[in-house]
């Protein structure tokens, strides 16, 4: 029992590390590595096996598929990037039906804070361009993988402390 708990803690910590890698990469390059999203998917069966509590993995797979379907529509319409869809699908798998709504709320709040920071930076850049009589600054992309990683970190911390 103790070894299973330790193994699950290691797997959950690896999930948290994948989230940090995805967030840092998206913040720096506006690209989320496929290996981070795939790593989350491959770690989940290990979590199911090692978890001392029942995981409800079948319902979690259903939630992840639903999130992927919605994300695919958003991607097709040019609203979201493919990396964001894959990352949120991996996070949804780990969240499952019991935690998907809180995870989405944390993600939305982190995304709002990210948008405020990006908006403030854009505002300052435009004022600087006006002061220097330079061309206007266009909009800036938003690394939403950072917000998704915040939502994923929420579930990872719950799993680590349960």
DSSP file (Angstrom, degrees, kcal/mol; ACC not computed):
  #  RESIDUE AA STRUCTURE BP1 BP2  ACC     N-H-->O    O-->H-N    N-H-->O    O-->H-N    TCO  KAPPA ALPHA  PHI   PSI    X-CA   Y-CA   Z-CA
    1    1 A X     >        0   0    0      0, 0.0     4,-2.2     0, 0.0     5,-0.2   0.000 360.0 360.0 360.0 -43.4    0.0    0.0    0.0
    2    2 A X  H  >  +     0   0    0      1,-0.2     4,-2.3     2,-0.2     5,-0.2   0.893 360.0  49.9 -65.9 -39.3    2.8    2.4    0.9
    3    3 A X  H  > S+     0   0    0      2,-0.2     4,-2.6     1,-0.2    -1,-0.2   0.884 109.7  50.8 -67.7 -37.7    4.7    1.6   -2.3
    4    4 A X  H  > S+     0   0    0      2,-0.2     4,-2.5     1,-0.2    -2,-0.2   0.910 110.8  49.1 -64.7 -41.4    1.5    2.2   -4.4
    5    5 A X  H  X S+     0   0    0     -4,-2.2     4,-2.2     2,-0.2    -2,-0.2   0.912 112.5  47.7 -64.2 -42.7    1.0    5.5   -2.7
    6    6 A X  H  X S+     0   0    0     -4,-2.3     4,-2.1     2,-0.2    -2,-0.2   0.911 111.8  50.2 -64.3 -42.3    4.6    6.5   -3.4
    7    7 A X  H  X S+     0   0    0     -4,-2.6     4,-2.2     1,-0.2    -2,-0.2   0.907 110.8  49.5 -62.5 -41.7    4.4    5.4   -7.0
    8    8 A X  H  X S+     0   0    0     -4,-2.5     4,-2.8    42,-0.4    -1,-0.2   0.892 108.9  52.3 -65.7 -38.6    1.2    7.4   -7.5
    9    9 A X  H  X S+     0   0    0     -4,-2.2     4,-2.1     1,-0.2    -1,-0.2   0.894 109.9  49.1 -63.6 -38.6    2.8   10.5   -5.9
   10   10 A X  H  X S+     0   0    0     -4,-2.1     4,-2.0     2,-0.2    -2,-0.2   0.904 111.8  48.2 -66.1 -41.1    5.7   10.1   -8.4
   11   11 A X  H  X S+     0   0    0     -4,-2.2     4,-2.1     2,-0.2    -2,-0.2   0.919 112.4  48.6 -65.6 -43.5    3.3    9.8  -11.3
   12   12 A X  H  X S+     0   0    0     -4,-2.8     4,-2.1     1,-0.2    -1,-0.2   0.866 110.5  51.7 -64.7 -35.7    1.3   12.8  -10.2
   13   13 A X  H  X S+     0   0    0     -4,-2.1     4,-2.1     2,-0.2    -1,-0.2   0.878 108.0  51.4 -66.9 -37.5    4.6   14.8   -9.8
   14   14 A X  H  X S+     0   0    0     -4,-2.0     4,-2.2     2,-0.2    -2,-0.2   0.880 108.0  52.7 -65.9 -37.3    5.6   13.8  -13.3
   15   15 A X  H  X S+     0   0    0     -4,-2.1     4,-2.0     2,-0.2    -2,-0.2   0.921 109.2  49.3 -60.1 -45.1    2.1   15.1  -14.5
   16   16 A X  H  X S+     0   0    0     -4,-2.1     4,-2.2     1,-0.2    -2,-0.2   0.881 109.2  52.2 -62.6 -38.9    2.8   18.4  -12.8
   17   17 A X  H  X S+     0   0    0     -4,-2.1     4,-2.4     2,-0.2    -1,-0.2   0.887 107.1  52.5 -65.3 -39.0    6.3   18.5  -14.4
   18   18 A X  H  X S+     0   0    0     -4,-2.2     4,-2.4     2,-0.2    -2,-0.2   0.899 109.2  50.3 -62.1 -40.2    4.7   18.0  -17.9
   19   19 A X  H  X S+     0   0    0     -4,-2.0     4,-2.6     2,-0.2    -2,-0.2   0.916 110.3  48.9 -63.5 -43.4    2.3   20.9  -17.1
   20   20 A X  H  X S+     0   0    0     -4,-2.2     4,-2.6     1,-0.2     5,-0.2   0.911 111.4  49.9 -63.7 -42.0    5.2   23.1  -16.1
   21   21 A X  H  X S+     0   0    0     -4,-2.4     4,-2.4     2,-0.2    -2,-0.2   0.922 112.0  47.7 -61.5 -45.2    7.1   22.2  -19.3
   22   22 A X  H  X S+     0   0    0     -4,-2.4     4,-2.4     2,-0.2    -2,-0.2   0.915 113.4  47.7 -63.6 -43.2    4.1   22.9  -21.5
   23   23 A X  H  X S+     0   0    0     -4,-2.6     4,-2.5     2,-0.2    -2,-0.2   0.930 113.4  46.6 -65.3 -45.9    3.4   26.3  -19.8
   24   24 A X  H  X S+     0   0    0     -4,-2.6     4,-2.0     1,-0.2     5,-0.2   0.908 113.8  48.6 -63.9 -41.6    7.1   27.4  -20.0
   25   25 A X  H  X>S+     0   0    0     -4,-2.4     4,-3.0    -5,-0.2     6,-0.7   0.919 112.8  47.4 -64.8 -43.3    7.3   26.4  -23.6
   26   26 A X  H  X5S+     0   0    0     -4,-2.4     4,-1.7     4,-0.2    -2,-0.2   0.898 112.4  49.8 -66.4 -39.3    4.1   28.1  -24.6
   27   27 A X  H  <5S+     0   0    0     -4,-2.5    -1,-0.2    -5,-0.2    -2,-0.2   0.864 119.5  37.5 -65.9 -34.9    5.1   31.3  -22.7
   28   28 A X  H  <5S+     0   0    0     -4,-2.0    -2,-0.2    -5,-0.2    -1,-0.2   0.869 138.2   9.5 -85.4 -38.2    8.5   31.4  -24.5
   29   29 A X  H  <5S-     0   0    0     -4,-3.0    -3,-0.2     2,-0.3    -2,-0.2   0.452  89.1-119.4-125.2  -3.4    7.7   30.2  -28.0
   30   30 A X  S  <<S+     0   0    0     -4,-1.7     2,-0.4    -5,-0.5    -4,-0.2   0.804  82.6 108.3  60.1  30.9    3.9   30.1  -28.3
   31   31 A X        -     0   0    0     -6,-0.7     2,-0.6    -9,-0.1    -2,-0.3  -1.000  59.6-150.1-136.8 136.1    4.2   26.3  -29.0
   32   32 A X        -     0   0    0     -2,-0.4   -10,-0.1    -6,-0.1    54,-0.1  -0.924  29.3-119.1-104.9 121.6    3.2   23.5  -26.7
   33   33 A X    >>  -     0   0    0     -2,-0.6     4,-1.3     1,-0.2     3,-0.9  -0.342   9.3-139.3 -61.9 134.4    5.4   20.4  -27.3
   34   34 A X  H 3> S+     0   0    0      1,-0.2     4,-3.0     2,-0.2     5,-0.3   0.845 102.4  65.0 -59.6 -32.5    3.4   17.3  -28.3
   35   35 A X  H 3> S+     0   0    0      1,-0.2     4,-2.2     2,-0.2    -1,-0.2   0.823  97.5  54.3 -62.8 -30.9    5.6   15.3  -26.0
   36   36 A X  H <> S+     0   0    0     -3,-0.9     4,-1.7     2,-0.2    -1,-0.2   0.943 112.7  41.7 -68.0 -46.5    4.2   17.1  -23.0
   37   37 A X  H  X S+     0   0    0     -4,-1.3     4,-1.7     2,-0.2    -2,-0.2   0.914 117.4  47.4 -66.7 -42.4    0.5   16.3  -24.0
   38   38 A X  H  X S+     0   0    0     -4,-3.0     4,-2.5     1,-0.2     5,-0.2   0.877 107.6  57.1 -65.6 -37.1    1.4   12.7  -24.9
   39   39 A X  H  X S+     0   0    0     -4,-2.2     4,-1.9    -5,-0.3    -1,-0.2   0.902 105.4  50.8 -60.1 -40.8    3.4   12.3  -21.7
   40   40 A X  H  X S+     0   0    0     -4,-1.7     4,-1.4     1,-0.2    -1,-0.2   0.906 110.6  49.2 -62.1 -41.5    0.3   13.2  -19.7
   41   41 A X  H  X S+     0   0    0     -4,-1.7     4,-0.7     1,-0.2    -2,-0.2   0.897 113.0  46.3 -65.8 -40.1   -1.8   10.7  -21.7
   42   42 A X  H  X S+     0   0    0     -4,-2.5     4,-0.5     1,-0.2    -1,-0.2   0.778 110.5  53.7 -74.8 -26.0    0.8    7.9  -21.1
   43   43 A X  H  X S+     0   0    0     -4,-1.9     4,-1.9    -5,-0.2     3,-0.3   0.783  92.8  74.3 -75.7 -26.9    1.2    8.7  -17.4
   44   44 A X  H  X S+     0   0    0     -4,-1.4     4,-2.5     1,-0.2     5,-0.2   0.901  91.8  51.4 -60.1 -45.3   -2.6    8.5  -16.7
   45   45 A X  H  X S+     0   0    0     -4,-0.7     4,-2.2     1,-0.2    -1,-0.2   0.874 108.8  53.3 -59.4 -33.5   -2.8    4.6  -16.9
   46   46 A X  H  X S+     0   0    0     -4,-0.5     4,-2.6    -3,-0.3    -1,-0.2   0.891 108.6  49.6 -64.9 -38.0    0.1    4.5  -14.4
   47   47 A X  H  X S+     0   0    0     -4,-1.9     4,-2.4     2,-0.2    -2,-0.2   0.918 109.2  51.8 -64.4 -43.2   -1.9    6.8  -12.1
   48   48 A X  H  < S+     0   0    0     -4,-2.5    -2,-0.2     1,-0.2    -1,-0.2   0.910 114.6  43.0 -60.4 -42.5   -5.0    4.5  -12.5
   49   49 A X  H  < S+     0   0    0     -4,-2.2    -2,-0.2    -5,-0.2    -1,-0.2   0.907 121.5  38.5 -69.6 -42.6   -2.9    1.4  -11.6
   50   50 A X  H  < S+     0   0    0     -4,-2.6   -42,-0.4    -5,-0.2    -2,-0.2   0.670  86.7 110.8 -87.2 -17.3   -1.0    3.1   -8.7
   51   51 A X     <  -     0   0    0     -4,-2.4     4,-0.1    -5,-0.2   -46,-0.1  -0.354  57.9-151.0 -64.1 130.6   -3.8    5.2   -7.2
   52   52 A X  S    S+     0   0    0     -2,-0.1     2,-0.3   -48,-0.1    -1,-0.2   0.720  82.6  59.9 -72.9 -18.7   -5.0    3.9   -3.8
   53   53 A X  S    S-     0   0    0      1,-0.1     2,-0.1     2,-0.0    -2,-0.0  -0.767 102.6 -92.9-105.8 153.0   -8.5    5.4   -4.5
   54   54 A X        -     0   0    0     -2,-0.3    -2,-0.1     1,-0.1    -1,-0.1  -0.398  33.9-162.2 -63.0 141.5  -10.7    4.4   -7.4
   55   55 A X        -     0   0    0     -7,-0.1    -1,-0.1    -4,-0.1     5,-0.1   0.693  21.5-134.3-102.1 -21.1  -10.2    6.7  -10.3
   56   56 A X     >  +     0   0    0      3,-0.1     4,-1.8    -8,-0.1     3,-0.3   0.950  36.0 174.2  63.9  48.0  -13.3    6.3  -12.5
   57   57 A X  H  >  +     0   0    0      1,-0.2     4,-2.2     2,-0.2     5,-0.2   0.795  67.8  58.2 -63.7 -32.1  -11.1    6.0  -15.5
   58   58 A X  H  > S+     0   0    0      1,-0.2     4,-1.8     2,-0.2    -1,-0.2   0.926 109.1  44.3 -66.9 -43.3  -13.8    5.2  -18.0
   59   59 A X  H  > S+     0   0    0     -3,-0.3     4,-2.3     2,-0.2    -1,-0.2   0.862 111.3  56.0 -65.8 -35.4  -15.8    8.3  -17.2
   60   60 A X  H  X S+     0   0    0     -4,-1.8     4,-2.5     2,-0.2    36,-0.2   0.891 105.7  50.4 -64.1 -39.4  -12.5   10.3  -17.4
   61   61 A X  H  X S+     0   0    0     -4,-2.2     4,-2.4     2,-0.2    -1,-0.2   0.903 109.6  51.6 -64.4 -40.4  -11.9    9.0  -20.9
   62   62 A X  H  X S+     0   0    0     -4,-1.8     4,-2.1     2,-0.2    -2,-0.2   0.909 110.2  48.1 -61.7 -42.9  -15.4   10.1  -21.8
   63   63 A X  H  X S+     0   0    0     -4,-2.3     4,-2.6     2,-0.2    -2,-0.2   0.919 111.4  50.7 -63.1 -44.2  -14.8   13.6  -20.5
   64   64 A X  H  X S+     0   0    0     -4,-2.5     4,-2.4     1,-0.2    -2,-0.2   0.896 110.1  49.7 -62.8 -40.0  -11.4   13.8  -22.3
   65   65 A X  H  X S+     0   0    0     -4,-2.4     4,-2.3     2,-0.2    -1,-0.2   0.894 110.9  49.7 -65.8 -39.2  -13.1   12.8  -25.6
   66   66 A X  H  X S+     0   0    0     -4,-2.1     4,-2.2     2,-0.2    -2,-0.2   0.917 111.8  48.0 -64.5 -43.3  -15.8   15.4  -25.1
   67   67 A X  H  X S+     0   0    0     -4,-2.6     4,-2.7     1,-0.2    -2,-0.2   0.901 111.4  51.0 -63.7 -40.7  -13.2   18.1  -24.4
   68   68 A X  H  X S+     0   0    0     -4,-2.4     4,-2.5     2,-0.2    -2,-0.2   0.905 108.8  51.4 -63.6 -40.7  -11.3   17.0  -27.5
   69   69 A X  H  X S+     0   0    0     -4,-2.3     4,-1.5     2,-0.2    -2,-0.2   0.924 113.5  43.5 -63.0 -44.9  -14.4   17.2  -29.7
   70   70 A X  H  X S+     0   0    0     -4,-2.2     4,-2.2     1,-0.2    -2,-0.2   0.916 114.3  51.3 -65.7 -42.5  -15.2   20.7  -28.5
   71   71 A X  H  X S+     0   0    0     -4,-2.7     4,-2.5     1,-0.2    -2,-0.2   0.859 105.2  56.2 -62.4 -36.0  -11.5   21.7  -28.9
   72   72 A X  H  X S+     0   0    0     -4,-2.5     4,-2.5     2,-0.2    -1,-0.2   0.881 107.3  49.1 -63.8 -38.4  -11.5   20.3  -32.4
   73   73 A X  H  X S+     0   0    0     -4,-1.5     4,-1.6     2,-0.2    -2,-0.2   0.926 111.9  48.3 -65.6 -44.7  -14.3   22.6  -33.3
   74   74 A X  H  <>S+     0   0    0     -4,-2.2     5,-2.5     1,-0.2     6,-1.2   0.870 112.6  49.4 -63.7 -36.3  -12.6   25.6  -31.8
   75   75 A X  H ><5S+     0   0    0     -4,-2.5     3,-1.6     4,-0.2    -2,-0.2   0.922 108.1  52.9 -66.6 -44.2   -9.4   24.7  -33.6
   76   76 A X  H 3<5S+     0   0    0     -4,-2.5    -2,-0.2     1,-0.3    -1,-0.2   0.811 109.4  49.9 -62.2 -30.1  -11.2   24.3  -36.9
   77   77 A X  T 3<5S-     0   0    0     -4,-1.6    -1,-0.3    -5,-0.1    -2,-0.2   0.436 116.4-114.9 -88.2   0.1  -12.7   27.8  -36.5
   78   78 A X  T < 5S+     0   0    0     -3,-1.6    -3,-0.2     2,-0.2    -2,-0.1   0.664  85.7 115.2  78.2  16.1   -9.3   29.3  -35.7
   79   79 A X  S   <S+     0   0    0     -5,-2.5     2,-0.3    -6,-0.2    -4,-0.2   0.857  76.5  28.4 -85.3 -38.0  -10.1   30.2  -32.1
   80   80 A X  S    S-     0   0    0     -6,-1.2    -2,-0.2    -9,-0.2     2,-0.2  -0.849  79.6-117.5-122.1 157.2   -7.7   27.8  -30.4
   81   81 A X     >  -     0   0    0     -2,-0.3     4,-1.8     1,-0.1     5,-0.1  -0.549  27.8-115.5 -87.2 159.7   -4.4   26.3  -31.3
   82   82 A X  H  > S+     0   0    0      1,-0.2     4,-2.3     2,-0.2     5,-0.2   0.857 115.2  55.4 -63.3 -36.7   -3.8   22.6  -31.7
   83   83 A X  H  > S+     0   0    0      1,-0.2     4,-2.5     2,-0.2    -1,-0.2   0.886 105.7  52.0 -64.5 -38.1   -1.4   22.5  -28.8
   84   84 A X  H  > S+     0   0    0      2,-0.2     4,-2.6     1,-0.2     5,-0.2   0.910 109.4  50.0 -63.0 -42.3   -4.1   24.1  -26.5
   85   85 A X  H  X S+     0   0    0     -4,-1.8     4,-2.0     1,-0.2    -2,-0.2   0.933 113.4  45.1 -62.1 -47.0   -6.6   21.4  -27.6
   86   86 A X  H  X S+     0   0    0     -4,-2.3     4,-2.0     2,-0.2    -2,-0.2   0.897 114.1  49.0 -65.9 -40.3   -4.2   18.6  -26.9
   87   87 A X  H  X S+     0   0    0     -4,-2.5     4,-2.2     1,-0.2    -2,-0.2   0.929 112.0  47.2 -66.4 -44.9   -3.1   20.0  -23.5
   88   88 A X  H  X S+     0   0    0     -4,-2.6     4,-2.6     1,-0.2    -1,-0.2   0.851 109.3  55.4 -66.6 -32.6   -6.6   20.6  -22.3
   89   89 A X  H  X S+     0   0    0     -4,-2.0     4,-1.9    -5,-0.2    -1,-0.2   0.928 108.9  47.3 -63.2 -44.4   -7.6   17.1  -23.4
   90   90 A X  H  X S+     0   0    0     -4,-2.0     4,-1.6     1,-0.2    -2,-0.2   0.903 113.1  48.2 -62.9 -41.1   -4.8   15.7  -21.3
   91   91 A X  H  X S+     0   0    0     -4,-2.2     4,-2.2     1,-0.2    -2,-0.2   0.899 109.2  53.6 -65.7 -40.3   -5.8   17.8  -18.3
   92   92 A X  H  X S+     0   0    0     -4,-2.6     4,-2.8     1,-0.2    -1,-0.2   0.869 104.8  55.5 -62.9 -36.6   -9.5   16.8  -18.7
   93   93 A X  H  < S+     0   0    0     -4,-1.9    -1,-0.2     1,-0.2    -2,-0.2   0.930 111.4  43.3 -60.0 -45.8   -8.4   13.1  -18.6
   94   94 A X  H  < S+     0   0    0     -4,-1.6    -2,-0.2     1,-0.2    -1,-0.2   0.842 115.0  49.9 -69.8 -33.3   -6.7   13.6  -15.3
   95   95 A X  H  X S-     0   0    0     -4,-2.2     4,-0.8    -5,-0.1     3,-0.3   0.915  87.7-177.1 -72.7 -43.0   -9.6   15.7  -13.9
   96   96 A X  H >X  -     0   0    0     -4,-2.8     4,-1.1   -36,-0.2     3,-0.7  -0.098  51.6 -52.5  67.8-175.7  -12.3   13.3  -14.8
   97   97 A X  H 34 S+     0   0    0    -41,-0.3     4,-0.4     1,-0.2    -1,-0.2   0.790 133.2  59.4 -69.3 -27.2  -16.0   14.1  -14.2
   98   98 A X  H 34 S+     0   0    0     -3,-0.3    -1,-0.2     1,-0.2     4,-0.2   0.751 120.7  21.7 -75.1 -22.3  -15.6   14.9  -10.6
   99   99 A X  H <X S+     0   0    0     -4,-0.8     4,-2.2    -3,-0.7     5,-0.2   0.362  90.0 100.2-127.2   5.1  -13.1   17.8  -11.1
  100  100 A X  H  X S+     0   0    0     -4,-1.1     4,-2.6     1,-0.2     5,-0.2   0.910  84.9  50.2 -64.7 -40.7  -13.6   19.0  -14.7
  101  101 A X  H  > S+     0   0    0     -4,-0.4     4,-2.2     2,-0.2    -1,-0.2   0.939 112.3  45.3 -66.1 -46.0  -15.7   22.0  -13.8
  102  102 A X  H  > S+     0   0    0      2,-0.2     4,-2.6     1,-0.2     5,-0.2   0.902 113.7  51.6 -61.4 -37.3  -13.4   23.3  -11.1
  103  103 A X  H  X S+     0   0    0     -4,-2.2     4,-2.5     1,-0.2    -2,-0.2   0.922 110.4  47.7 -63.7 -43.6  -10.4   22.8  -13.5
  104  104 A X  H  X S+     0   0    0     -4,-2.6     4,-2.5     2,-0.2    -1,-0.2   0.862 111.4  51.5 -65.5 -34.9  -12.2   24.7  -16.2
  105  105 A X  H  X S+     0   0    0     -4,-2.2     4,-2.6     2,-0.2    -2,-0.2   0.932 111.2  46.2 -66.9 -45.2  -13.0   27.5  -13.8
  106  106 A X  H  X S+     0   0    0     -4,-2.6     4,-2.6     2,-0.2     5,-0.2   0.913 113.5  50.5 -62.9 -41.2   -9.4   27.8  -12.7
  107  107 A X  H  X S+     0   0    0     -4,-2.5     4,-2.5    -5,-0.2    -2,-0.2   0.922 111.3  47.8 -61.7 -44.6   -8.3   27.7  -16.3
  108  108 A X  H  X S+     0   0    0     -4,-2.5     4,-2.3     2,-0.2    -2,-0.2   0.904 112.8  48.0 -65.1 -41.4  -10.7   30.5  -17.2
  109  109 A X  H  X S+     0   0    0     -4,-2.6     4,-2.2     2,-0.2    -2,-0.2   0.914 113.5  47.1 -66.1 -41.7   -9.7   32.6  -14.3
  110  110 A X  H  X S+     0   0    0     -4,-2.6     4,-2.4     1,-0.2    -2,-0.2   0.886 111.6  52.0 -66.0 -37.5   -6.0   32.2  -15.1
  111  111 A X  H  X S+     0   0    0     -4,-2.5     4,-2.4    -5,-0.2    -2,-0.2   0.881 108.7  50.7 -64.8 -38.2   -6.8   32.9  -18.7
  112  112 A X  H  X S+     0   0    0     -4,-2.3     4,-2.2     2,-0.2    -2,-0.2   0.917 111.3  47.2 -64.3 -43.5   -8.5   36.1  -17.7
  113  113 A X  H  X S+     0   0    0     -4,-2.2     4,-2.2     2,-0.2    -2,-0.2   0.902 112.1  51.0 -64.1 -40.1   -5.6   37.2  -15.6
  114  114 A X  H  X S+     0   0    0     -4,-2.4     4,-2.6     1,-0.2    -2,-0.2   0.899 109.3  50.7 -62.2 -41.8   -3.2   36.4  -18.5
  115  115 A X  H  X S+     0   0    0     -4,-2.4     4,-2.7     2,-0.2    -2,-0.2   0.878 109.0  51.7 -65.5 -37.9   -5.4   38.4  -20.9
  116  116 A X  H  X S+     0   0    0     -4,-2.2     4,-2.3     2,-0.2    -2,-0.2   0.919 111.7  46.3 -64.3 -43.0   -5.3   41.4  -18.5
  117  117 A X  H  X S+     0   0    0     -4,-2.2     4,-2.3     2,-0.2    -2,-0.2   0.931 114.5  47.1 -64.6 -45.1   -1.5   41.2  -18.3
  118  118 A X  H  X S+     0   0    0     -4,-2.6     4,-2.4     1,-0.2    -2,-0.2   0.895 112.1  51.1 -64.2 -39.4   -1.2   40.9  -22.1
  119  119 A X  H  X S+     0   0    0     -4,-2.7     4,-2.4     2,-0.2    -1,-0.2   0.898 109.8  49.4 -64.0 -40.7   -3.6   43.8  -22.6
  120  120 A X  H  X S+     0   0    0     -4,-2.3     4,-2.3     2,-0.2    -2,-0.2   0.902 111.3  49.3 -65.4 -40.3   -1.6   46.0  -20.2
  121  121 A X  H  X S+     0   0    0     -4,-2.3     4,-2.3     2,-0.2    -2,-0.2   0.914 111.9  48.5 -64.7 -41.6    1.6   45.1  -22.0
  122  122 A X  H  X S+     0   0    0     -4,-2.4     4,-2.3     2,-0.2    -2,-0.2   0.900 109.9  52.6 -63.9 -41.3    0.0   45.9  -25.4
  123  123 A X  H  X S+     0   0    0     -4,-2.4     4,-2.1     1,-0.2    -2,-0.2   0.923 110.9  46.6 -59.6 -46.1   -1.3   49.2  -24.0
  124  124 A X  H  X S+     0   0    0     -4,-2.3     4,-2.3     1,-0.2    -2,-0.2   0.889 111.2  52.0 -65.6 -39.0    2.2   50.2  -22.8
  125  125 A X  H  X S+     0   0    0     -4,-2.3     4,-2.2     1,-0.2    -1,-0.2   0.882 109.4  50.0 -64.8 -37.6    3.8   49.2  -26.1
  126  126 A X  H  X S+     0   0    0     -4,-2.3     4,-2.3     2,-0.2    -2,-0.2   0.904 110.2  49.3 -68.5 -39.7    1.2   51.3  -28.0
  127  127 A X  H  X S+     0   0    0     -4,-2.1     4,-2.6     2,-0.2    -2,-0.2   0.900 111.1  50.4 -64.0 -39.4    1.9   54.3  -25.8
  128  128 A X  H  X S+     0   0    0     -4,-2.3     4,-2.1     2,-0.2    -2,-0.2   0.912 109.8  50.6 -63.7 -41.6    5.6   53.9  -26.3
  129  129 A X  H  <>S+     0   0    0     -4,-2.2     5,-3.2     2,-0.2     4,-0.3   0.891 111.5  48.1 -63.3 -39.9    5.1   53.7  -30.1
  130  130 A X  H ><5S+     0   0    0     -4,-2.3     3,-1.0     3,-0.2    -2,-0.2   0.926 111.7  49.6 -65.6 -43.9    3.0   56.9  -30.0
  131  131 A X  H 3<5S+     0   0    0     -4,-2.6    -2,-0.2     1,-0.3    -1,-0.2   0.844 115.8  42.4 -64.4 -33.6    5.7   58.7  -27.9
  132  132 A X  T 3<5S-     0   0    0     -4,-2.1    -1,-0.3    -5,-0.2    -2,-0.2   0.371 110.5-121.4 -94.0   4.9    8.5   57.6  -30.3
  133  133 A X  T < 5 +     0   0    0     -3,-1.0    -3,-0.2    -4,-0.3     2,-0.2   0.888  64.6 145.0  55.9  42.3    6.4   58.3  -33.4
  134  134 A X      < -     0   0    0     -5,-3.2    -1,-0.2    -6,-0.2     3,-0.1  -0.566  58.5 -75.6-102.7 167.9    6.8   54.7  -34.4
  135  135 A X        -     0   0    0     -2,-0.2    -1,-0.2     1,-0.1    -3,-0.1  -0.293  61.4 -91.6 -61.9 150.9    4.2   52.5  -36.3
  136  136 A X        -     0   0    0      1,-0.1     2,-0.4    -3,-0.1    -1,-0.1  -0.274  39.0-115.7 -64.5 148.5    1.4   51.2  -34.1
  137  137 A X        -     0   0    0    -15,-0.1    -1,-0.1    -3,-0.1     3,-0.1  -0.719  27.3-136.4 -87.2 132.6    1.8   47.8  -32.4
  138  138 A X        -     0   0    0     -2,-0.4    -1,-0.1     1,-0.2   -12,-0.0  -0.222  38.6 -72.3 -77.6 175.2   -0.5   45.1  -33.6
  139  139 A X        -     0   0    0      1,-0.1     2,-0.4    -2,-0.0    -1,-0.2  -0.143  48.7-128.9 -62.6 164.7   -2.3   42.7  -31.2
  140  140 A X        -     0   0    0     -3,-0.1    -1,-0.1   -22,-0.0   -18,-0.1  -0.920  17.3-111.4-120.5 146.4   -0.3   40.0  -29.4
  141  141 A X        -     0   0    0     -2,-0.4     2,-0.5     1,-0.1  -111,-0.0  -0.330  28.0-129.6 -70.5 157.6   -1.0   36.3  -29.2
  142  142 A X        -     0   0    0   -112,-0.1     2,-2.1    -2,-0.0     3,-0.1  -0.940   6.4-138.9-112.6 120.1   -2.0   34.8  -25.8
  143  143 A X    >   +     0   0    0     -2,-0.5     3,-1.9     1,-0.2     4,-0.5  -0.506  29.8 173.8 -77.0  80.5   -0.1   31.8  -24.6
  144  144 A X  T 3>  +     0   0    0     -2,-2.1     4,-2.3     1,-0.3    -1,-0.2   0.644  64.6  79.8 -68.9 -13.9   -3.2   30.1  -23.2
  145  145 A X  H 3> S+     0   0    0      1,-0.2     4,-2.3     2,-0.2    -1,-0.3   0.806  87.0  60.0 -60.1 -27.4   -1.3   26.9  -22.4
  146  146 A X  H <> S+     0   0    0     -3,-1.9     4,-1.6     2,-0.2    -1,-0.2   0.924 106.7  44.8 -64.5 -44.5   -0.1   28.8  -19.3
  147  147 A X  H  > S+     0   0    0     -4,-0.5     4,-2.0     2,-0.2    -2,-0.2   0.899 112.5  51.2 -66.9 -40.6   -3.8   29.1  -18.2
  148  148 A X  H  X S+     0   0    0     -4,-2.3     4,-2.5     1,-0.2    -1,-0.2   0.896 108.1  52.9 -63.1 -39.4   -4.5   25.5  -19.0
  149  149 A X  H  X S+     0   0    0     -4,-2.3     4,-2.5     2,-0.2    -1,-0.2   0.851 105.2  55.2 -65.0 -33.9   -1.4   24.4  -17.0
  150  150 A X  H  X S+     0   0    0     -4,-1.6     4,-1.6     2,-0.2    -1,-0.2   0.932 109.4  46.5 -63.0 -44.5   -2.8   26.4  -14.1
  151  151 A X  H  X S+     0   0    0     -4,-2.0     4,-1.4     1,-0.2    -2,-0.2   0.906 113.6  48.6 -62.6 -41.4   -6.0   24.4  -14.3
  152  152 A X  H  X S+     0   0    0     -4,-2.5     4,-2.5     1,-0.2    -2,-0.2   0.859 107.2  55.5 -66.0 -35.6   -4.1   21.2  -14.6
  153  153 A X  H  X S+     0   0    0     -4,-2.5     4,-2.7     1,-0.2     5,-0.2   0.849 101.0  60.2 -65.0 -32.9   -1.9   22.2  -11.6
  154  154 A X  H  X S+     0   0    0     -4,-1.6     4,-1.6     2,-0.2    -1,-0.2   0.943 110.4  39.3 -58.9 -48.2   -5.1   22.6   -9.6
  155  155 A X  H  X S+     0   0    0     -4,-1.4     4,-2.5     2,-0.2    -2,-0.2   0.881 113.6  55.5 -71.4 -36.9   -6.0   18.9  -10.1
  156  156 A X  H  X S+     0   0    0     -4,-2.5     4,-2.2     1,-0.2    -2,-0.2   0.908 108.2  48.5 -61.5 -40.9   -2.4   17.8   -9.7
  157  157 A X  H  X S+     0   0    0     -4,-2.7     4,-1.6     2,-0.2    -1,-0.2   0.880 110.3  51.6 -68.3 -36.4   -2.2   19.4   -6.3
  158  158 A X  H  < S+     0   0    0     -4,-1.6     4,-0.4    -5,-0.2    -2,-0.2   0.921 111.4  47.6 -64.0 -42.1   -5.5   17.8   -5.3
  159  159 A X  H >< S+     0   0    0     -4,-2.5     3,-0.7     1,-0.2    -2,-0.2   0.879 111.5  50.3 -66.9 -36.3   -4.2   14.4   -6.3
  160  160 A X  H 3< S+     0   0    0     -4,-2.2    -1,-0.2     1,-0.2    -2,-0.2   0.806 114.5  44.0 -71.0 -28.5   -0.9   15.0   -4.5
  161  161 A X  T 3<        0   0    0     -4,-1.6    -1,-0.2     1,-0.2    -2,-0.2   0.345 360.0 360.0-100.3   6.6   -2.6   16.0   -1.2
  162  162 A X    <         0   0    0     -3,-0.7    -1,-0.2    -4,-0.4    -2,-0.1   0.459 360.0 360.0 -96.5 360.0   -5.3   13.3   -1.2
